[in-house]
């Protein structure tokens, strides 16, 4: 090799070492495993998230289905019901490490110990892919849900006001016995949507409130007390208000025994002590004024709807049924006012007061429906009727009361829902 060749080789080697044009390819080659691994791990994480969402959907559906089944048959196999629903999502017990656990009452969460709530937990195993480089064993994914059964429309008390303090109230020493029926309160008041004060007690199938309860210690239920529910729809909202005709009678006062006919009674009906008034079947309009019953008076009728209204748009009719009055009205079972014993015009002011305070002698078969009325109620303790609904803008119990909703064939509409509710 000549002396001139050596410098050329040295020069070429030096130029090669100074050349940076291949750096990116080298760096890319070196980082390729890291980049591919990161993408792989992201894909694997996305797969786990997808499976978790699917499991949660399966748990939600299974909890609702099990709770619905329980509301229909308390002896039903909730495990079988939940497993069959979860199988429709592609998760079969014993396959891929899948397990389904049904707890009544729930073992954890805010409904733990509530015997009416049903908890469903579904788990499955996922094999690792690239993450197996960093950890061993399968990944366990879980979905959990809690649902409460519907009540098959067993409501007998409903307050429709969405914001009232004391949408439903019971005060003093009132004892409210709601025989196998439930209370619904649509108020969202965060402190006292439902108020049970003093030594008052409420014994019901269930108590259901959108907002909060004040005085819960005096409440006893068979199926539970629930807050934070969705508002319950007015079951009679689409019943049209019958048109009021011309006055047939004006400012009627009854003092003796008499039978009267349907029609428009303008400026009220008054029953003095000793009056015994029997209503023939049909619709009775009280156009302005008031229905007033003194203690010792009697108003009775079968197939009767009494409507409180105003043909002038003011001085809407109201009602005052005093203690000791005998009120025995049963609604029609068919026709446009089926199930409605008393019907308050929806256009009346919310402040319109209805006092159904007949006490032990107050028997109503059907609904007391005054959706804009401030409704006071005390009665039914000696009632033979098996179907009474009390619906107002607000409802206040001012004395001992007994209500039932064995309403088959009565023409009434159910209060509440038979659909189970997802609560966790």
C-alpha positions as CSV (number, residue, x, y, z in Angstrom):
1,X,0.0,0.0,0.0
2,X,1.4,3.4,-1.0
3,X,1.8,6.3,1.3
4,X,-0.8,8.1,-0.7
5,X,-3.4,5.4,-0.2
6,X,-3.3,5.5,3.6
7,X,-4.4,9.1,3.9
8,X,-7.3,8.4,1.5
9,X,-8.6,5.6,3.7
10,X,-8.2,7.7,6.8
11,X,-10.1,10.5,5.1
12,X,-12.9,8.2,4.1
13,X,-13.2,6.8,7.6
14,X,-13.3,10.2,9.1
15,X,-16.0,11.3,6.7
16,X,-18.1,8.2,7.6
17,X,-17.8,9.0,11.3
18,X,-18.9,12.6,10.7
19,X,-21.9,11.6,8.6
20,X,-25.3,12.0,10.4
21,X,-27.6,11.0,7.6
22,X,-28.4,7.5,9.1
23,X,-29.0,8.6,12.7
24,X,-32.8,8.7,12.4
25,X,-32.9,5.2,11.0
26,X,-30.7,3.9,13.7
27,X,-32.7,5.7,16.5
28,X,-36.0,4.5,14.9
29,X,-34.7,0.9,14.8
30,X,-33.6,1.1,18.4
31,X,-37.0,2.6,19.6
32,X,-39.2,0.4,17.5
33,X,-39.8,-2.2,20.3
34,X,-40.8,0.6,22.7
35,X,-43.1,2.3,20.2
36,X,-44.8,-1.0,19.2
37,X,-45.1,-2.0,22.8
38,X,-46.7,1.3,23.8
39,X,-49.2,1.0,21.0
40,X,-49.9,-2.6,22.0
41,X,-50.4,-1.7,25.6
42,X,-52.8,1.1,24.7
43,X,-54.7,-1.3,22.5
44,X,-54.8,-3.8,25.4
45,X,-56.0,-1.1,27.8
46,X,-58.7,-0.1,25.3
47,X,-59.9,-3.7,25.1
48,X,-60.1,-3.9,28.9
49,X,-62.1,-0.7,29.0
50,X,-64.5,-2.1,26.4
51,X,-65.0,-5.3,28.3
52,X,-65.6,-3.4,31.5
53,X,-68.2,-1.2,29.9
54,X,-69.9,-4.4,28.5
55,X,-69.8,-6.0,32.0
56,X,-71.3,-2.9,33.5
57,X,-74.1,-3.0,31.0
58,X,-74.7,-6.6,31.8
59,X,-74.8,-5.9,35.5
60,X,-77.2,-3.0,35.1
61,X,-79.6,-5.1,33.0
62,X,-79.4,-8.1,35.3
63,X,-80.1,-6.0,38.4
64,X,-83.1,-4.4,36.9
65,X,-84.4,-7.7,35.6
66,X,-83.9,-9.4,38.9
67,X,-85.6,-6.5,40.8
68,X,-88.5,-6.6,38.4
69,X,-88.8,-10.4,38.8
70,X,-88.7,-10.0,42.6
71,X,-91.6,-7.4,42.5
72,X,-93.7,-10.0,40.6
73,X,-92.7,-13.0,42.6
74,X,-90.7,-12.7,45.9
75,X,-89.9,-16.4,45.7
76,X,-88.3,-16.2,42.2
77,X,-84.7,-17.3,41.7
78,X,-82.8,-14.1,41.4
79,X,-79.6,-15.9,40.6
80,X,-81.1,-17.7,37.6
81,X,-82.7,-14.4,36.4
82,X,-79.5,-12.5,36.6
83,X,-77.4,-15.2,35.0
84,X,-79.8,-15.6,32.1
85,X,-79.7,-11.9,31.3
86,X,-75.9,-11.7,31.6
87,X,-75.6,-14.7,29.2
88,X,-77.2,-12.5,26.5
89,X,-74.1,-10.2,26.8
90,X,-71.9,-13.2,26.1
91,X,-70.8,-13.9,29.6
92,X,-71.6,-17.5,30.9
93,X,-70.9,-18.5,34.4
94,X,-67.8,-20.8,34.5
95,X,-66.5,-19.7,31.1
96,X,-63.4,-17.5,31.0
97,X,-63.5,-17.3,34.8
98,X,-66.9,-15.6,34.7
99,X,-68.9,-15.4,38.0
100,X,-72.2,-13.8,38.9
101,X,-73.1,-12.9,42.4
102,X,-76.6,-11.7,43.5
103,X,-77.0,-10.2,46.9
104,X,-80.3,-9.2,48.6
105,X,-79.7,-7.1,50.5
106,X,-76.5,-5.6,48.9
107,X,-73.3,-6.3,50.7
108,X,-71.9,-2.8,50.1
109,X,-72.8,0.6,49.0
110,X,-75.5,3.0,50.2
111,X,-78.2,0.4,50.0
112,X,-76.2,-2.2,52.1
113,X,-78.7,-3.9,54.5
114,X,-81.8,-2.7,52.6
115,X,-83.7,-6.0,52.1
116,X,-85.6,-4.6,49.1
117,X,-82.5,-3.7,47.1
118,X,-80.8,-6.3,44.8
119,X,-77.1,-6.1,44.0
120,X,-75.6,-7.9,41.0
121,X,-71.8,-8.3,40.6
122,X,-70.4,-9.9,37.5
123,X,-66.7,-10.7,37.0
124,X,-64.6,-12.2,34.2
125,X,-61.0,-12.9,33.5
126,X,-59.0,-11.4,30.6
127,X,-55.7,-13.0,29.4
128,X,-52.7,-10.6,29.2
129,X,-51.0,-9.8,25.9
130,X,-48.1,-7.4,25.9
131,X,-48.7,-6.6,29.6
132,X,-47.6,-10.1,30.4
133,X,-44.0,-8.8,30.0
134,X,-44.6,-6.7,33.1
135,X,-47.0,-8.8,35.2
136,X,-48.3,-12.3,35.4
137,X,-51.8,-13.7,35.8
138,X,-55.1,-12.8,34.2
139,X,-56.8,-9.4,34.6
140,X,-60.0,-9.5,36.6
141,X,-62.7,-7.1,35.4
142,X,-65.9,-6.3,37.3
143,X,-69.3,-4.8,36.8
144,X,-71.7,-4.0,39.7
145,X,-75.2,-2.6,39.9
146,X,-78.0,-2.2,42.5
147,X,-81.7,-2.0,41.7
148,X,-84.9,-1.7,43.7
149,X,-88.2,-3.3,42.7
150,X,-91.1,-1.4,41.3
151,X,-94.3,-1.4,43.3
152,X,-96.8,-2.4,40.6
153,X,-98.7,0.9,41.0
154,X,-99.5,0.5,44.7
155,X,-99.3,4.3,45.5
156,X,-102.2,5.7,47.5
157,X,-100.8,9.2,48.3
158,X,-99.2,11.5,45.8
159,X,-98.0,15.1,46.2
160,X,-97.4,16.7,42.8
161,X,-95.6,19.9,43.8
162,X,-92.1,19.8,42.5
163,X,-90.5,22.2,45.0
164,X,-92.7,22.4,48.1
165,X,-91.3,22.2,51.6
166,X,-93.6,19.5,53.0
167,X,-95.1,18.2,49.8
168,X,-96.5,15.4,52.1
169,X,-96.8,16.2,55.8
170,X,-98.0,14.4,58.9
171,X,-97.9,16.3,62.2
172,X,-99.0,16.2,65.8
173,X,-99.9,12.7,66.9
174,X,-101.4,11.5,63.6
175,X,-101.2,7.8,62.9
176,X,-101.2,7.2,59.1
177,X,-101.8,3.5,58.2
178,X,-101.4,2.9,54.5
179,X,-102.4,-0.7,54.2
180,X,-100.2,-2.3,51.5
181,X,-99.9,1.0,49.7
182,X,-97.2,3.6,49.2
183,X,-96.5,7.4,49.5
184,X,-95.0,9.4,46.6
185,X,-93.7,12.9,47.1
186,X,-92.5,14.7,43.9
187,X,-90.9,17.6,45.8
188,X,-87.1,18.0,45.3
189,X,-86.7,20.0,48.5
190,X,-83.3,19.1,49.9
191,X,-84.3,19.4,53.5
192,X,-87.9,18.7,54.0
193,X,-89.7,17.4,50.9
194,X,-91.6,15.0,53.2
195,X,-92.2,16.1,56.8
196,X,-93.2,13.7,59.6
197,X,-93.2,15.8,62.7
198,X,-94.1,15.6,66.4
199,X,-95.1,12.1,67.4
200,X,-96.8,11.4,64.1
201,X,-96.3,8.0,62.5
202,X,-96.5,6.7,58.9
203,X,-96.8,3.0,58.3
204,X,-96.7,2.2,54.6
205,X,-95.7,-0.3,52.0
206,X,-93.0,2.1,50.9
207,X,-92.2,5.8,51.1
208,X,-90.7,7.4,47.9
209,X,-89.4,11.0,47.8
210,X,-87.6,13.0,45.2
211,X,-85.9,15.2,47.8
212,X,-85.2,14.6,51.5
213,X,-87.2,13.4,54.5
214,X,-87.6,15.2,57.8
215,X,-88.7,13.0,60.7
216,X,-87.8,9.6,59.2
217,X,-87.7,8.0,62.6
218,X,-91.5,7.9,62.7
219,X,-91.8,6.1,59.4
220,X,-92.2,2.3,59.1
221,X,-92.2,0.5,55.8
222,X,-92.4,-3.0,54.5
223,X,-90.5,-2.4,51.2
224,X,-88.3,0.4,52.2
225,X,-87.9,4.2,52.2
226,X,-86.3,5.7,49.1
227,X,-85.0,9.3,48.5
228,X,-83.7,10.7,45.2
229,X,-86.3,9.0,43.0
230,X,-87.6,10.5,39.8
231,X,-90.9,12.4,40.0
232,X,-94.0,10.3,39.6
233,X,-96.3,11.3,36.8
234,X,-99.8,12.5,37.4
235,X,-101.9,9.3,36.6
236,X,-105.0,11.4,35.7
237,X,-103.2,14.1,33.7
238,X,-104.8,13.2,30.5
239,X,-108.4,13.0,31.9
240,X,-110.2,15.9,30.2
241,X,-112.0,18.4,32.5
242,X,-115.7,18.1,31.6
243,X,-117.4,21.3,30.3
244,X,-119.6,23.2,32.8
245,X,-123.0,24.0,31.7
246,X,-125.5,26.6,33.0
247,X,-126.6,26.6,36.6
248,X,-129.2,24.0,37.5
249,X,-129.2,24.9,41.2
250,X,-127.9,27.9,43.2
251,X,-126.6,28.1,46.7
252,X,-128.2,24.9,48.0
253,X,-128.5,24.2,51.7
254,X,-129.8,20.9,53.0
255,X,-131.1,20.3,56.5
256,X,-133.2,17.1,56.2
257,X,-133.1,13.8,54.3
258,X,-133.2,14.2,50.6
259,X,-132.0,12.6,47.3
260,X,-130.5,14.9,44.7
261,X,-129.6,14.6,41.0
262,X,-126.5,15.3,38.9
263,X,-126.1,18.8,37.6
264,X,-124.4,22.2,38.0
265,X,-124.6,23.5,41.6
266,X,-123.6,27.2,41.5
267,X,-122.2,28.9,44.6
268,X,-121.8,25.8,46.7
269,X,-123.6,23.0,48.6
270,X,-124.0,23.2,52.4
271,X,-125.1,20.3,54.6
272,X,-126.2,21.3,58.1
273,X,-126.1,18.9,61.1
274,X,-128.8,16.3,60.7
275,X,-128.9,16.5,56.9
276,X,-128.8,13.2,55.0
277,X,-128.2,13.8,51.3
278,X,-128.0,10.9,48.8
279,X,-126.6,11.6,45.4
280,X,-128.0,9.7,42.4
281,X,-125.2,8.4,40.1
282,X,-123.6,10.9,37.8
283,X,-121.4,14.0,37.7
284,X,-122.0,16.9,40.1
285,X,-120.4,20.3,39.3
286,X,-119.8,22.7,42.2
287,X,-119.4,26.0,40.3
288,X,-117.8,28.4,42.7
289,X,-118.5,28.5,46.4
290,X,-117.8,25.5,48.6
291,X,-118.9,22.0,49.5
292,X,-119.4,22.3,53.3
293,X,-120.4,19.5,55.6
294,X,-121.1,20.1,59.3
295,X,-120.5,17.5,61.9
296,X,-123.5,15.2,62.1
297,X,-124.4,15.6,58.4
298,X,-124.2,12.8,55.8
299,X,-123.4,12.8,52.1
300,X,-123.5,9.5,50.2
301,X,-123.6,8.2,46.7
302,X,-122.4,5.4,44.4
303,X,-121.1,6.1,40.9
304,X,-120.6,9.7,41.7
305,X,-118.0,12.3,40.7
306,X,-118.0,15.7,42.3
307,X,-116.1,18.4,40.3
308,X,-114.8,21.6,41.8
309,X,-114.6,24.4,39.3
310,X,-115.5,28.0,38.3
311,X,-117.3,29.1,35.2
312,X,-116.0,32.6,35.7
313,X,-112.3,31.8,36.2
314,X,-112.4,33.1,39.8
315,X,-113.7,31.9,43.2
316,X,-113.0,28.3,42.4
317,X,-115.0,25.8,44.5
318,X,-113.4,24.2,47.4
319,X,-114.4,21.7,50.2
320,X,-114.6,21.6,54.0
321,X,-115.6,18.3,55.5
322,X,-115.7,18.7,59.2
323,X,-115.0,16.1,61.8
324,X,-118.0,13.9,62.6
325,X,-119.5,14.3,59.1
326,X,-120.3,11.1,57.3
327,X,-118.9,11.1,53.8
328,X,-119.5,8.0,51.7
329,X,-118.8,8.6,48.0
330,X,-117.8,5.9,45.5
331,X,-116.6,6.9,42.0
332,X,-117.9,5.6,38.7
333,X,-116.1,2.5,37.5
334,X,-116.5,3.4,33.8
335,X,-117.0,6.5,31.7
336,X,-115.0,9.7,31.3
337,X,-114.5,10.3,35.1
338,X,-113.9,6.6,36.0
339,X,-112.2,6.2,39.3
340,X,-112.6,9.9,40.3
341,X,-114.7,10.5,43.3
342,X,-113.6,14.2,43.6
343,X,-112.0,16.1,40.7
344,X,-110.5,19.6,41.1
345,X,-110.2,21.9,38.1
346,X,-106.6,22.1,37.0
347,X,-107.0,25.9,36.5
348,X,-107.7,26.7,40.1
349,X,-105.1,28.6,42.2
350,X,-102.6,26.4,44.0
351,X,-103.7,28.0,47.3
352,X,-107.2,26.5,47.0
353,X,-107.8,24.5,50.2
354,X,-109.6,21.2,50.5
355,X,-110.3,19.9,54.0
356,X,-111.4,16.2,54.0
357,X,-111.4,15.9,57.8
358,X,-114.4,13.6,58.3
359,X,-112.3,11.2,60.4
360,X,-113.7,7.8,61.2
361,X,-116.8,8.4,59.2
362,X,-115.1,9.4,56.0
363,X,-115.2,6.7,53.3
364,X,-114.1,7.4,49.8
365,X,-114.0,4.8,47.0
366,X,-111.8,6.1,44.3
367,X,-109.5,9.1,44.0
368,X,-109.6,12.5,45.7
369,X,-107.9,14.2,42.8
370,X,-107.2,17.9,43.3
371,X,-103.9,18.5,41.4
372,X,-103.7,22.2,42.2
373,X,-105.2,21.9,45.7
374,X,-103.7,22.2,49.1
375,X,-105.3,19.0,50.5
376,X,-105.8,18.2,54.2
377,X,-106.9,14.7,54.9
378,X,-108.0,12.8,58.0
379,X,-110.3,9.8,57.7
380,X,-111.0,6.2,56.8
381,X,-110.2,4.5,60.0
382,X,-113.5,2.7,60.1
383,X,-113.8,2.6,56.3
384,X,-115.0,-0.5,54.5
385,X,-113.7,0.7,51.1
386,X,-110.6,-1.1,49.8
387,X,-109.6,1.7,47.3
388,X,-108.8,5.3,48.2
389,X,-106.2,7.5,46.4
390,X,-105.3,11.0,47.7
391,X,-103.6,13.2,45.1
392,X,-103.0,16.9,45.6
393,X,-100.5,19.6,44.9
394,X,-99.6,19.1,48.5
395,X,-101.1,16.6,51.0
396,X,-101.2,17.1,54.7
397,X,-102.5,14.5,57.1
398,X,-104.1,16.2,60.1
399,X,-105.5,13.2,61.9
400,X,-105.5,9.4,62.0
401,X,-106.1,7.9,58.5
402,X,-106.4,4.5,56.9
403,X,-106.0,4.1,53.1
404,X,-106.0,1.0,50.9
405,X,-105.5,0.5,47.2
406,X,-107.1,-2.9,46.4
407,X,-108.5,-1.1,43.4
408,X,-109.3,-3.9,40.9
409,X,-112.4,-3.0,39.0
410,X,-112.7,0.4,40.5
411,X,-111.8,2.4,37.4
412,X,-108.8,4.1,39.1
413,X,-105.4,4.5,37.6
414,X,-102.3,3.2,39.4
415,X,-99.9,5.6,41.1
416,X,-96.3,4.7,40.7
417,X,-94.5,2.3,38.4
418,X,-94.0,-1.4,38.2
419,X,-90.6,-0.9,36.6
420,X,-87.6,-1.5,38.7
421,X,-85.2,1.4,39.3
422,X,-81.4,1.3,39.0
423,X,-80.0,3.1,42.1
424,X,-76.3,2.3,42.0
